[in-house]
Amino acid sequence: MFLTQHTQLELIDVSYAPVALASEESNYILSGIHLAVKRGEWISLLGLNGSGKSTLLKAAAGLIRQGVRGSIHRSESGSGKPIPIVMQQPDAGLVGTTPWEDVVTLLERQGSPAEGLVQRAEQALREVGLGRRMHQPLETLSGGQKQLVAIAGCLAAEAPMLLLDEITAMLDPGMTAIVCGHVRRMHKQGTTVLWVTQSLEELLPGDRTVVMKDGRIVFEDSAGSLFRRSAPNMPDSPGEREGFVPPYAVKVAWELEAQGVQLPFIPLTAEQLAEVVASYVR
Ligand SMILES: Nc1ncnc2c1ncn2[C@@H]1O[C@H](COP(=O)(O)OP(=O)(O)OP(=O)(O)O)[C@@H](O)[C@H]1O
């Protein structure tokens, strides 16, 4: 089976167990994963700790191959460039001795044109707030700053697809907003994004949202329907079923629905709540 023109990544019946453990079904970390990612699509991937999100990303990026069953088709931008992936542990992916060297090396490996390469690297480092630290040894950077180096690499690489694994987990709220903003802008300009997060506040109502549990996909729909109940006061939304703590905005939305207000989506943040209420009032 081949990727269609519109598909960037496709996983067909993918299962994974480390080779030494594969003799028992219960050792499977991924089971029966079907996921097709269209070009330009944004997918938010959620799940409690240990549900298999990072493993799915690594399999999708081709970082783990042994023990993977099923098939994975990647469209790697046509020129064979690897899909940039930023992992939870940024050290794993950094290659240089300084932020500047890391991003420049990444661009060289990506086969970026030499003209303007250094300027692009420096611009990306400035955008994530590392302008003054671009020549500081990597081992002296904080965990969050190392994460930002990896993110700067993705920004500079202007890759068609990004696989991002909880990249805001170590960032403060200000930097989280900046990084989310950058990645959302890249998506608007056509970049395909697979965004793993534990933070429901990072989701937009229209995001295609995939929830994993015990290595399987258990929910696939828009973020705005994650906490949609079948009837007011009926605690049966997919989000509740899968053990997510409903944010404050969700609880307000449930109250409104109990009062007979029908909302087009269930908001996850105060801003989304304001938006949905305003659309109702209009
Ligand atoms: N090589 C391995 N050998 C044995 N177990 C593994 C291996 N890799 C992952 N696991 C286990 O597989 C499960 C899924 O791990 P994974 O890192 O994919 O989860 P996750 O959803 O990303 O979790 P988190 O949100 O905590 O980062 C975990 O229980 C983990 O301990």
The ligand as an SDF file (V2000), in Angstrom:
LIG
                    3D

 31 33  0  0  0  0  0  0  0  0999 V2000
   12.3800   -0.5140   25.6290 N   0  0  0  0  0  0  0  0  0  0  0  0
   11.4150   -0.7240   26.5390 C   0  0  0  0  0  0  0  0  0  0  0  0
   11.4200   -1.8100   27.3330 N   0  0  0  0  0  0  0  0  0  0  0  0
   10.4330   -2.0360   28.2260 C   0  0  0  0  0  0  0  0  0  0  0  0
    9.3990   -1.2000   28.4230 N   0  0  0  0  0  0  0  0  0  0  0  0
    9.3510   -0.0890   27.6770 C   0  0  0  0  0  0  0  0  0  0  0  0
   10.3480    0.2230   26.6980 C   0  0  0  0  0  0  0  0  0  0  0  0
   10.0220    1.4030   26.1110 N   0  0  0  0  0  0  0  0  0  0  0  0
    8.8800    1.8090   26.7090 C   0  0  0  0  0  0  0  0  0  0  0  0
    8.4820    0.9250   27.6440 N   0  0  0  0  0  0  0  0  0  0  0  0
    7.2430    1.0010   28.4700 C   0  0  0  0  0  0  0  0  0  0  0  0
    6.1630    1.2580   27.5710 O   0  0  0  0  0  0  0  0  0  0  0  0
    5.1960    2.0920   28.1800 C   0  0  0  0  0  0  0  0  0  0  0  0
    4.9160    3.2850   27.2790 C   0  0  0  0  0  0  0  0  0  0  0  0
    6.0240    4.1720   27.3230 O   0  0  0  0  0  0  0  0  0  0  0  0
    5.9860    5.5880   26.6070 P   0  0  0  0  0  0  0  0  0  0  0  0
    7.2450    6.2960   26.9580 O   0  0  0  0  0  0  0  0  0  0  0  0
    5.6860    5.3990   25.1680 O   0  0  0  0  0  0  0  0  0  0  0  0
    4.7300    6.2670   27.3250 O   0  0  0  0  0  0  0  0  0  0  0  0
    4.1990    7.7600   27.2750 P   0  0  0  0  0  0  0  0  0  0  0  0
    2.7420    7.6860   26.9880 O   0  0  0  0  0  0  0  0  0  0  0  0
    5.0270    8.5850   26.3540 O   0  0  0  0  0  0  0  0  0  0  0  0
    4.3950    8.1970   28.7930 O   0  0  0  0  0  0  0  0  0  0  0  0
    4.7560    9.6240   29.4590 P   0  0  0  0  0  0  0  0  0  0  0  0
    3.5390   10.4910   29.3250 O   0  0  0  0  0  0  0  0  0  0  0  0
    5.0260    9.2370   30.8840 O   0  0  0  0  0  0  0  0  0  0  0  0
    5.9580   10.1780   28.7530 O   0  0  0  0  0  0  0  0  0  0  0  0
    5.7430    2.4470   29.5460 C   0  0  0  0  0  0  0  0  0  0  0  0
    5.1450    1.6110   30.4990 O   0  0  0  0  0  0  0  0  0  0  0  0
    7.2210    2.1650   29.4260 C   0  0  0  0  0  0  0  0  0  0  0  0
    7.7970    1.8220   30.6550 O   0  0  0  0  0  0  0  0  0  0  0  0
  1  2  1  0
  2  3  1  0
  2  7  2  0
  3  4  2  0
  4  5  1  0
  5  6  2  0
  6  7  1  0
  6 10  1  0
  7  8  1  0
  8  9  2  0
  9 10  1  0
 10 11  1  0
 11 12  1  0
 11 30  1  0
 12 13  1  0
 13 14  1  0
 13 28  1  0
 14 15  1  0
 15 16  1  0
 16 17  2  0
 16 18  1  0
 16 19  1  0
 19 20  1  0
 20 21  2  0
 20 22  1  0
 20 23  1  0
 23 24  1  0
 24 25  2  0
 24 26  1  0
 24 27  1  0
 28 29  1  0
 28 30  1  0
 30 31  1  0
M  END
$$$$
